[in-house]
Amino acid sequence: MKTSIFALCFLCLLCATTAFGQSAPILSNTAQPVQMFEHAQHASEHAMAQESSLLGSNPYTYAQGEQPLSEFGSSPMYETPLGDIARAYRKEHAAKAKAVKALEK
């Protein structure tokens, strides 16, 4: 009995708020046309700016303490390919001891 009265009151409250939401004068129902403003220079042709260097006057300068790559020597660092690493992991995994299944009845 209490739940049905509560449900009826809740339904009444829900219907009242819905009706108020539909009848509230928030927006007018008259149509208003969209006004598009024109930008005169948006698509017009004009001269391009002067070319300027982003690196300054001399692009090949370096700060004190830096050394060119040629002074470090030419011994390339060897990195193991990922395929070889994967094969080694697969062999290591196959060599490990497997779990023993024991069924007790």
Summary of the structure (lengths in Angstrom):
residues: 105
radius of gyration: 39.4
end to end distance: 57.8
largest distance: 92.3
contacts: 89
relative contact order: 0.03
helix: 38%
strand: 0%
